[in-house]
Amino acid sequence: MENNIKVIIADDHAVVRTGIKLILSGTPDIRVVDEAISGNVLLKKLKSDTEVDVVILDVHMPGRDVLDVLKDIHVLYPKLPILIFTMYDESQYALRLFKNGAWGYINKQGSHDEIIEAIRTLHGGKKYYSKTQTELIANTLFESDKKTPHETLTDREFQILCMISEGLRNSQIAKRLNVSKNTISNHRNSILKKMDLENNVEIAHYAVKHKLTPV
């Protein structure tokens, strides 16, 4: 069978990229055509002449936040399927990423067959939902009033919460998001108020408890 599904892998860990290529090397219809070590590099490569059918994207990479990268890709290439492949707990991240342009979400602890199935599903023009994600979507529709504190945050506030939980200072977050320190401070105050928290230590503890940090 012809290699007709062209994949680009965006992950800053070489061992992960190598592992995915090894998994896909045994498939007759999927071929890795390029790699990227950050969201910025991914966007540059997508703007080049490289033909890509499916993007495999990690959540946590250097440079721009994944939500911003997703939004940019969705605007530039609205029909390009993006498969999230990450160590983050799907119950906390999947829905927000789906809302921002992801077509599928797989945990790195999943099986090899699952990633192959997901790529083929996305290439066929369909979204890929695991059983857990399907249940999450159903619960969101029927229990929209039962949100956890972090689910009340805007996308930008959620980004900043995750960065604070990583130990980044306001100045570092501001540089990464290309905004002022005052803007970050205002978002931080909003996060603390919405979630009824007192400081960055409590934010970090909350993030660990609710699996908003990598496994």
C-alpha positions in Angstrom: 0.0 0.0 0.0 1.2 3.5 -0.8 2.5 5.7 2.0 -0.3 8.3 1.8 -0.6 9.7 5.3 2.2 12.2 5.9 2.9 13.0 9.5 4.9 15.7 11.3 5.9 15.1 15.0 6.3 18.1 17.3 7.9 17.1 20.5 11.1 18.5 22.2 12.2 15.1 23.3 14.3 13.2 20.7 13.5 9.8 22.4 9.7 10.5 22.0 10.1 11.4 18.3 12.2 8.3 17.7 9.7 6.1 19.5 6.8 7.4 17.4 8.8 6.9 14.2 9.6 3.4 15.3 5.9 2.7 16.0 4.9 4.1 12.6 7.7 2.4 10.7 5.7 -0.8 10.6 2.6 0.7 9.0 2.3 0.6 5.2 0.2 3.7 5.0 1.8 6.2 7.4 5.1 8.0 7.0 6.8 10.6 9.2 8.0 13.4 6.9 9.3 15.9 9.3 10.0 16.8 13.0 9.8 19.9 15.2 11.2 20.6 18.6 8.9 23.5 19.5 5.6 25.2 18.5 7.4 27.9 16.7 9.5 25.5 14.7 6.3 23.5 13.9 4.6 26.7 12.5 7.6 27.5 10.4 7.7 24.1 8.9 4.0 24.1 8.2 4.4 27.3 6.3 7.2 25.8 4.2 6.6 23.5 1.2 6.4 20.3 3.4 3.2 18.4 2.7 1.6 17.2 5.9 -1.7 15.3 6.5 -1.6 14.9 10.3 0.3 16.8 13.1 1.3 15.0 16.2 1.7 17.6 18.9 3.0 17.5 22.5 1.4 19.8 25.1 4.5 20.9 26.9 7.4 22.3 24.7 9.7 25.3 24.8 8.5 28.6 23.5 4.8 29.4 22.8 2.1 27.7 24.7 0.3 24.8 23.1 -3.1 26.6 23.1 -1.7 29.5 21.2 0.0 27.2 18.7 -3.3 25.3 18.3 -5.2 28.5 17.6 -2.6 29.6 15.0 -2.7 26.3 13.1 -6.5 26.2 13.2 -6.6 29.7 11.7 -4.0 29.1 9.0 -4.9 25.5 8.2 -8.5 24.8 9.6 -8.7 21.4 7.9 -5.3 20.1 9.1 -5.9 17.4 11.8 -3.9 17.8 15.0 -3.4 14.8 17.3 -2.3 15.7 20.9 0.2 13.1 22.2 1.2 13.9 25.8 1.7 12.8 29.4 -0.9 15.2 30.7 -4.0 13.7 32.2 -6.7 13.7 29.6 -9.5 14.4 32.1 -8.1 17.9 32.7 -6.6 18.8 29.3 -8.5 17.1 26.6 -11.7 19.1 26.5 -9.9 22.5 26.5 -7.6 21.4 23.7 -10.5 20.0 21.7 -12.2 23.4 22.0 -9.1 25.1 20.6 -8.6 23.0 17.5 -7.3 19.5 18.4 -8.8 16.6 16.5 -7.6 13.9 18.9 -5.9 13.3 22.2 -3.8 10.3 23.3 -1.8 9.8 26.5 1.7 8.6 25.9 1.0 5.7 28.2 -1.5 4.4 25.6 -0.9 1.5 23.3 0.9 1.6 19.9 -2.3 0.5 18.2 -4.1 3.5 19.6 -1.8 6.1 18.0 -2.0 4.3 14.6 -5.8 4.1 14.8 -6.0 7.8 15.8 -3.9 8.9 12.9 -5.9 6.9 10.4 -9.2 8.3 12.0 -8.0 11.9 11.7 -6.8 11.4 8.2 -10.2 10.1 7.3 -11.7 13.4 8.4 -13.1 12.3 11.8 -12.2 13.3 15.3 -10.7 10.7 17.6 -12.2 10.3 21.1 -11.2 7.7 23.6 -13.9 6.1 25.8 -12.8 8.4 28.6 -13.0 11.5 26.4 -16.5 10.6 25.2 -17.7 10.3 28.8 -16.1 13.7 29.6 -17.9 15.3 26.7 -21.2 13.8 27.8 -20.7 14.9 31.4 -19.8 18.4 30.2 -23.1 18.6 28.3 -25.3 17.3 31.0 -23.4 18.7 34.1 -22.3 22.1 32.9 -23.1 23.6 36.3 -20.7 21.2 38.1 -17.4 22.7 37.1 -14.1 22.4 39.1 -12.4 25.8 39.9 -9.9 25.6 37.1 -12.6 24.9 34.5 -14.0 28.4 35.3 -10.8 30.0 34.0 -10.3 31.5 30.6 -7.8 29.9 28.2 -5.2 32.6 29.0 -5.8 32.2 32.8 -5.5 28.4 32.5 -2.2 28.8 30.6 -0.8 31.1 33.3 -2.0 28.8 36.1 -0.1 25.9 34.5 3.1 28.1 34.1 2.9 29.2 37.7 2.6 25.6 38.8 5.8 24.9 36.9 7.6 27.5 39.0 7.9 30.3 36.4 8.0 33.9 37.6 5.7 36.6 36.2 8.5 38.0 34.1 9.2 34.6 32.6 5.6 34.0 31.8 5.2 37.5 30.3 8.2 36.8 28.0 6.8 33.4 26.9 3.4 34.9 26.2 4.7 38.1 24.8 2.7 40.4 27.2 3.6 42.7 30.0 4.3 41.7 33.6 1.3 43.8 34.7 -0.9 41.7 32.4 0.3 38.5 34.0 -0.1 40.0 37.5 -3.7 40.9 36.7 -4.4 37.4 35.3 -2.8 35.9 38.4 -5.1 38.0 40.7 -8.1 36.8 38.7 -7.0 33.2 39.0 -6.6 33.5 42.8 -10.0 35.1 43.2 -11.9 32.6 40.9 -10.3 29.6 42.6 -10.3 31.0 46.1 -6.5 30.5 46.5 -4.0 32.7 48.4 -0.7 32.4 46.6 1.5 30.6 44.1 2.2 27.7 46.5 -1.5 27.0 46.7 -1.7 27.2 42.9 1.1 24.6 42.6 -0.6 22.3 45.2 -3.9 22.5 43.3 -2.2 21.7 40.0 -0.6 18.6 41.4 -3.8 17.5 43.1 -5.8 17.9 39.9 -3.1 16.4 37.6 -2.5 19.7 35.7 1.3 18.9 35.7 3.0 16.2 33.7 3.0 12.7 35.0 
